Amino acid sequence: MIEPMDMTVYFHAAAKEAALATCHRAKCGTVIVSRNGVIIGQGHNSPPNDDETQRMCDASNYDFDKKPKYDKTCCVHAEWNAILDACKRHGGAIQGSTLYFMRIDNDSNFTNADTPFCTVCSRLALQSGIVSFALWDKKPVLYDTTEYNRLSYEFHIGV
């Protein structure tokens, strides 16, 4: 298991990735770290393929209220991009890895990720073989991916 002090290196890498985000709602970044400590995937939130012509959420008639909390944007989540990146570049190496998620403000300061709530991120992490999901919440918080998935669903049922 990674000690919390060592985890900060990966949160800084995720924050650096978050600085590349083009989403108008939040700056998020993710790195996926293999069992032996190597970053094997990275991603930030942006329209699909970083293609600004696919930015649909700026339309004046876009109704955010019709979408669930985890889908209040047209951007691909940082977690999804990192998982896809790791799978494309490293295939089976994603098995047993840890996902580090970071949200930053406009001045690149760490901000709290809050509680788990994205059921799509949790399902993709489980499906791809990621075993741990790390969030920054004033300090590193490490979840087993199964627990992260359960907490994400509980968020939506009000438990």
SULNORPE-V700304 format. One record per pair of residues at least 12 apart in sequence whose ideal C-beta (glycine too) atoms are under 10 Angstrom apart, sorted by sequence separation. I is the first residue (numbers start at 0). J is the second residue. D is the distance in whole Angstrom. If there is no record, write none. Layout:
I_J_D, I_J_D
This chain:
14_26_9, 16_28_3, 17_29_8, 29_41_7, 30_42_8, 61_73_8, 81_93_10, 100_112_6, 120_132_8, 131_143_6, 132_144_5, 14_27_10, 15_28_7, 16_29_7, 28_41_7, 29_42_5, 85_98_9, 130_143_7, 131_144_6, 132_145_10, 134_147_8, 13_27_8, 14_28_6, 16_30_6, 28_42_7, 29_43_8, 82_96_10, 130_144_6, 132_146_8, 133_147_9, 13_28_5, 15_30_9, 27_42_9, 28_43_5, 29_44_9, 56_71_8, 58_73_9, 100_115_10, 129_144_5, 130_145_9, 131_146_10, 132_147_4, 12_28_8, 13_29_6, 14_30_10, 27_43_7, 28_44_8, 56_72_5, 57_73_8, 82_98_8, 128_144_9, 131_147_8, 132_148_9, 12_29_9, 13_30_5, 26_43_8, 27_44_5, 55_72_9, 56_73_4, 81_98_7, 100_117_9, 115_132_7, 127_144_9, 10_28_9, 12_30_5, 13_31_10, 26_44_8, 27_45_10, 54_72_9, 55_73_4, 56_74_8, 81_99_9, 124_142_10, 126_144_10, 129_147_9, 132_150_10, 11_30_9, 13_32_10, 25_44_7, 54_73_6, 55_74_10, 81_100_9, 115_134_7, 125_144_5, 132_151_9, 9_29_10, 10_30_9, 12_32_9, 24_44_8, 53_73_7, 54_74_8, 78_98_6, 100_120_8, 114_134_9, 124_144_5, 125_145_7, 9_30_6, 22_43_8, 23_44_10, 53_74_9, 77_98_10, 78_99_10, 112_133_9, 113_134_8, 121_142_9, 123_144_10, 124_145_10, 8_30_10, 9_31_9, 16_38_10, 19_41_9, 20_42_9, 21_43_8, 22_44_4, 53_75_9, 78_100_6, 98_120_8, 112_134_4, 114_136_8, 122_144_10, 125_147_9, 9_32_6, 19_42_9, 20_43_4, 21_44_8, 22_45_6, 77_100_7, 98_121_10, 111_134_8, 112_135_5, 113_136_7, 121_144_7, 124_147_7, 125_148_6, 8_32_9, 19_43_5, 20_44_5, 21_45_4, 22_46_8, 76_100_9, 77_101_8, 100_124_10, 111_135_7, 112_136_6, 120_144_10, 121_145_9, 124_148_8, 13_38_9, 16_41_5, 17_42_10, 18_43_8, 19_44_9, 20_45_6, 21_46_7, 49_74_10, 77_102_9, 98_123_9, 110_135_8, 111_136_5, 112_137_10, 115_140_9, 121_146_9, 6_32_9, 12_38_6, 15_41_9, 16_42_7, 17_43_6, 19_45_8, 46_72_9, 47_73_8, 49_75_9, 98_124_6, 109_135_6, 110_136_10, 111_137_6, 114_140_10, 121_147_5, 122_148_7, 9_36_9, 16_43_5, 17_44_8, 45_72_10, 46_73_6, 47_74_8, 48_75_8, 97_124_10, 109_136_10, 110_137_10, 111_138_10, 115_142_7, 120_147_8, 121_148_4, 124_151_10, 8_36_9, 13_41_8, 15_43_9, 16_44_10, 21_49_7, 44_72_7, 45_73_10, 46_74_6, 47_75_6, 96_124_9, 109_137_9, 112_140_8, 120_148_9, 121_149_8, 9_38_7, 12_41_7, 13_42_9, 20_49_10, 45_74_5, 46_75_7, 98_127_9, 109_138_10, 111_140_10, 118_147_10, 121_150_8, 122_151_9, 8_38_10, 13_43_9, 19_49_9, 21_51_7, 44_74_4, 45_75_7, 117_147_9, 118_148_7, 121_151_4, 122_152_10, 1_32_8, 5_36_8, 23_54_8, 43_74_9, 44_75_7, 45_76_10, 49_80_9, 93_124_10, 96_127_8, 98_129_5, 115_146_8, 117_148_10, 120_151_7, 121_152_8, 22_54_9, 24_56_8, 43_75_9, 44_76_6, 45_77_9, 47_79_10, 48_80_10, 96_128_7, 97_129_7, 98_130_9, 99_131_9, 100_132_7, 101_133_9, 102_134_9, 103_135_9, 115_147_5, 118_150_10, 119_151_9, 21_54_8, 23_56_7, 42_75_8, 43_76_9, 44_77_5, 47_80_9, 94_127_8, 95_128_7, 96_129_5, 97_130_7, 98_131_7, 99_132_9, 100_133_7, 101_134_8, 102_135_7, 115_148_8, 118_151_5, 22_56_9, 23_57_7, 42_76_8, 43_77_5, 44_78_9, 93_127_5, 94_128_4, 95_129_8, 96_130_7, 97_131_4, 98_132_5, 99_133_5, 100_134_5, 101_135_6, 115_149_9, 116_150_8, 117_151_6, 118_152_6, 1_36_8, 42_77_5, 44_79_9, 45_80_8, 93_128_5, 94_129_8, 95_130_5, 96_131_8, 97_132_7, 98_133_7, 99_134_8, 100_135_8, 115_150_4, 116_151_6, 41_77_9, 42_78_7, 44_80_7, 92_128_9, 93_129_7, 94_130_8, 95_131_9, 97_133_6, 98_134_9, 99_135_8, 114_150_7, 115_151_5, 116_152_9, 118_154_8, 42_79_7, 43_80_7, 86_123_10, 91_128_8, 93_130_10, 114_151_9, 115_152_9, 116_153_9, 117_154_9, 118_155_7, 40_78_10, 42_80_3, 43_81_9, 79_117_10, 82_120_9, 115_153_9, 116_154_4, 117_155_10, 24_63_9, 41_80_8, 42_81_4, 78_117_7, 81_120_10, 114_153_9, 115_154_7, 116_155_7, 40_80_8, 41_81_5, 42_82_8, 79_119_7, 83_123_9, 99_139_8, 114_154_6, 40_81_4, 42_83_7, 76_117_7, 78_119_8, 79_120_7, 82_123_5, 86_127_6, 113_154_9, 39_81_9, 40_82_6, 42_84_6, 78_120_4, 81_123_10, 82_124_7, 85_127_8, 86_128_9, 99_141_9, 38_81_9, 40_83_8, 41_84_6, 42_85_9, 76_119_7, 77_120_9, 78_121_9, 81_124_10, 85_128_10, 40_84_4, 41_85_8, 76_120_6, 79_123_6, 82_126_9, 83_127_9, 85_129_9, 97_141_8, 98_142_10, 39_84_8, 40_85_3, 78_123_7, 79_124_10, 82_127_5, 97_142_10, 25_71_9, 39_85_5, 40_86_8, 78_124_7, 81_127_10, 82_128_10, 98_144_8, 24_71_6, 25_72_8, 27_74_9, 29_76_8, 30_77_9, 31_78_9, 38_85_9, 39_86_9, 40_87_8, 41_88_10, 69_116_6, 70_117_9, 76_123_9, 82_129_7, 97_144_9, 100_147_10, 24_72_5, 29_77_4, 40_88_7, 68_116_6, 69_117_4, 81_129_10, 96_144_10, 23_72_8, 24_73_10, 25_74_9, 27_76_7, 28_77_5, 29_78_5, 39_88_7, 40_89_7, 67_116_9, 68_117_8, 69_118_7, 70_119_8, 98_147_9, 22_72_6, 23_73_9, 24_74_8, 27_77_4, 28_78_10, 29_79_9, 31_81_5, 39_89_4, 67_117_9, 68_118_10, 69_119_6, 22_73_9, 23_74_8, 25_76_10, 26_77_9, 27_78_8, 29_80_7, 30_81_6, 31_82_7, 39_90_10, 67_118_9, 69_120_7, 78_129_9, 22_74_4, 25_77_9, 28_80_9, 29_81_4, 33_85_9, 37_89_9, 40_92_9, 67_119_9, 69_121_10, 21_74_7, 22_75_9, 27_80_10, 28_81_8, 29_82_8, 31_84_8, 32_85_10, 39_92_5, 40_93_7, 20_74_8, 22_76_9, 30_84_10, 31_85_5, 39_93_7, 78_132_9, 22_77_9, 29_84_9, 30_85_9, 31_86_9, 37_92_8, 29_85_10, 33_89_7, 40_96_8, 42_98_10, 20_77_7, 35_92_9, 39_96_7, 19_77_9, 31_89_9, 34_92_8, 38_96_10, 40_98_8, 41_99_10, 42_100_10, 43_101_10, 44_102_9, 33_92_5, 34_93_10, 37_96_9, 17_77_7, 20_80_10, 33_93_8, 34_94_8, 35_95_10, 16_77_7, 31_92_9, 33_94_9, 34_95_5, 35_96_10, 36_97_9, 38_99_9, 31_93_7, 33_95_8, 34_96_7, 33_96_5, 34_97_8, 13_77_8, 16_80_9, 32_96_6, 33_97_8, 16_81_8, 31_96_5, 32_97_5, 30_96_10, 31_97_7, 32_98_8, 30_97_9, 31_98_5, 32_99_7, 13_81_9, 30_98_8, 31_99_8, 29_98_6, 30_99_5, 29_99_6, 30_100_9, 28_99_9, 29_100_5, 30_101_8, 28_100_8, 29_101_7, 27_100_7, 28_101_5, 27_101_7, 28_102_8, 26_101_9, 27_102_5, 28_103_7, 26_102_7, 27_103_8, 25_102_6, 26_103_5, 25_103_9, 26_104_7, 25_104_9, 26_105_7, 26_107_8, 20_102_9, 69_151_8, 16_99_9, 17_100_9, 18_101_10, 20_103_8, 27_110_10, 17_101_5, 26_110_9, 13_98_9, 14_99_10, 16_101_8, 17_102_7, 18_103_7, 25_110_9, 27_112_9, 69_154_9, 13_99_5, 15_101_9, 17_103_5, 68_154_8, 69_155_9, 12_99_7, 13_100_6, 14_101_5, 16_103_10, 17_104_10, 18_105_10, 40_127_9, 68_155_8, 9_97_8, 11_99_9, 13_101_4, 14_102_9, 15_103_9, 67_155_8, 9_98_10, 10_99_6, 12_101_8, 13_102_9, 14_103_5, 18_107_6, 40_129_10, 9_99_4, 10_100_9, 11_101_8, 13_103_9, 17_107_8, 6_97_9, 8_99_9, 10_101_5, 29_120_9, 7_99_10, 9_101_9, 15_107_9, 17_109_9, 6_99_7, 14_107_7, 17_110_9, 31_124_9, 14_108_9, 14_109_6, 1_97_7, 13_109_10, 14_110_10, 31_127_9, 34_130_9, 0_97_10, 32_129_10, 1_99_10, 11_109_9, 31_129_7, 10_109_7, 32_131_9, 32_133_9, 7_109_10, 29_132_10, 30_133_10, 29_133_10, 13_133_9, 13_134_10, 14_135_8, 13_135_8, 10_133_7, 9_133_7, 10_134_9, 10_135_5, 6_133_6, 7_135_9, 10_138_10, 6_135_9, 10_139_6, 1_131_8, 3_133_10, 9_139_9, 0_131_9, 7_138_9, 1_133_9, 6_138_9, 7_139_7, 6_139_4, 5_139_9, 6_140_9, 3_138_7, 4_139_9, 6_141_7, 3_139_5, 2_139_9, 3_140_9, 1_139_9, 3_141_8, 1_141_8, 0_141_8
